[in-house]
Amino acid sequence: MVFGLFKQKKDNPEAENSSKSTGIFERLKKGLSKTREILTTDIDQLFAGDRKIDEELLEELEELLITSDIGVQTSTELIQRLSKKSSNISGADQLKKFLKEEILSFFDTQTPAHKNIKSKPHVIMVIGVNGTGKTTTIGKLAAKYTAAGKKVLIAASDTFRAAAIEQLVIWADRAGAEIVKHQDNADPAAVAYDSIEAALARDIDVVLVDTAGRLHTKVNLMEELKKIKRTISKKIPDAPHEILLVLDATTGQNALSQAALFNDAIGVTGIVLTKLDGTAKGGIVVSICNSLEIQLKYIGIGEKIDDLQDFDPVQFVNAFF
């Protein structure tokens, strides 16, 4: 059972859903306020005095895009696309409309993951460096799946950080999920293995596997993750079915470096972007999805258990402008 998370349905569920959607969008706009200021106010100022799109304006725009954390590669690509259509664009409003359409093209449309489970158990490895919100993301994912009627088990495979296991026990209780844990400093792969065995025996729908976020070197961490992945595959050949990377939006371009590092080592299938609370520049999302071609699946817009939202590309890009 999920305690205090889900209110009883009101007489008008459509109105309630519309109100909730509006509330999420407003919070998202607030969370992306730094990016929106650059992509609206600053672009408006570019066209002060009836300027036309020329080489100088394109250079200034490219600098603005990079400043919004969209990144050099993606910003350059946007400018190249713009230069080919510049004769059809006059004024800030048309430029913003063009940018909105082009940025949206970098994102894939997708069915929310918790509504699209085909395997049983559906195994999800959750990876990322410490401090990104990995443990709380797992708790929120567990709540999301249980709310969708799924039977969930959490594997506490981050055995090197005692607090991680303690936090997961609390999250599992709140989300109505089961948990498999060993003692501190146990073999993480062994925890994952036992978790898969338990999931098969208990008719579990979804297994969420926590992992370490810091070992003595990056090489050790990546080798540990590979070992967990191999161990899971021994029990279920096509598992893990998802490898979700949790990134902290406030780290900017460092998040892109992390994504590339983890993707090269283990193969990332989806990204969870946390801490979109107004201190981050959301442009990094565009850069990651374009540069690495990895789907953004969830965004975190707050600390509450239901603040982990399915990524909606249209809503997200609209919140930029």
Number of C-alpha atoms within 10 A of each C-alpha: 13 18 10 8 14 9 6 6 8 9 8 8 10 10 11 13 11 11 12 12 13 12 12 16 16 13 18 24 23 19 24 25 22 19 26 22 14 19 23 15 12 14 21 15 11 19 17 11 7 10 13 17 20 11 10 10 15 19 13 12 21 22 15 19 23 18 17 22 24 27 23 16 12 24 22 18 13 19 18 14 14 19 14 9 11 17 11 10 17 14 16 21 14 12 20 18 12 18 19 17 13 15 19 18 13 19 21 15 15 14 12 14 13 17 11 9 15 9 12 14 23 20 27 21 26 25 26 24 19 17 12 23 19 26 25 19 25 23 26 24 21 30 28 22 20 20 17 11 11 18 20 26 26 28 29 27 30 29 22 19 15 12 13 21 24 12 14 24 20 11 25 22 16 19 24 20 26 21 22 20 22 17 12 16 12 14 16 26 22 17 24 28 21 18 25 30 14 18 26 15 9 13 12 20 21 25 27 29 29 27 28 23 20 17 13 7 8 13 11 12 19 20 13 18 23 16 15 23 20 17 22 25 17 12 14 18 11 12 21 21 18 17 22 23 26 28 28 22 28 20 17 20 20 14 21 21 12 17 21 16 15 19 17 11 14 15 17 23 18 21 25 28 28 25 21 23 21 19 15 22 26 30 27 26 28 22 24 24 19 19 15 13 16 19 22 25 23 23 25 26 22 17 15 11 21 16 16 23 19 18 22 18 19 14 15 18 21 14 20 24 19
